[in-house]
Amino acid sequence: MHFDDVVKGRRSIRGYKPDPVPRDLIEEVLALAMRAPSSMNTQPYNFTVLTGEPLDRIRAGNTEKMLAGVPESREFRSGTGFEGAHRERQIGVAKQLFGAMGIERDDKARRQDWVMRGFRQFDAPVCIIITFDRTLEGWDDPIFDCGAVTTMLVNAAWSRGLGAVINSQGIMQSPVVREHAGIPDDQVIMKAVALGWPDDNFPANAVVSERKDVAEASRFLGFAE
């Protein structure tokens, strides 16, 4: 695929076919993703790729703890909630997704099930846990580098016909993930990526989230008018 087609065509995929994804294809995607730049070429990231029984144990553990009201325990810093334009964008994409799925505002059962999909890794056949070396904890560069490699990962997957969604819910119960994925203590759990073959019949997969335009996001100084 042409680079522009990958970037403009990629969508966050939240519904997957159950078909397995070949390991060699995942390795190909990861090799491409790892061409992402990193600060001084430190390459602080690592990947744990899960499918089958280990992934099912994480789904079950996440679901059990969240339904029991166990507080989240993500290992990266997060704020108290979005405000202003950021909150408006969050609400905007939620409206798009709920509208596509036909989930009404007062349908608490379906709304809860939608939220729980994230803790189940969106029922994808593969989940990739992105971690970084704990010796770099406290630096912002490794977090930035994890973002860069994850962006490359989802685009590389799309270029191969795979769908993906970057997922924070999937690692909210980090002890569950650490136990069943065998994440060593010298790694900080950063993000999860659900991966698989997109289900074209899943309505939310057709949602294209809106972007602010270049004029709103950018300032240009020193250029001729």
Buried (B, 14 or more C-beta within 10 A) or exposed (E): EEEEEBEEEBBBBBBBBEEEBEEEBBEBBBEBBBEBEBBEEBBBBBBBBBBEEBBBBBBBBBBEBBEEEBEEBBBBEEEEEEEEEEEEBEEEBEEBBBEBBEBEEEBEEEBEEBEBBBBBBBBBBBBBBBBBBBEBEEBEBBBEBBBBBBBBBBBBBBBBEBBBBBBBBBBBBBBBBBEBBEBEEEBBBBBBBBBBBBBEEBBBBEBEEEEEEEEEEEEEEEEEE
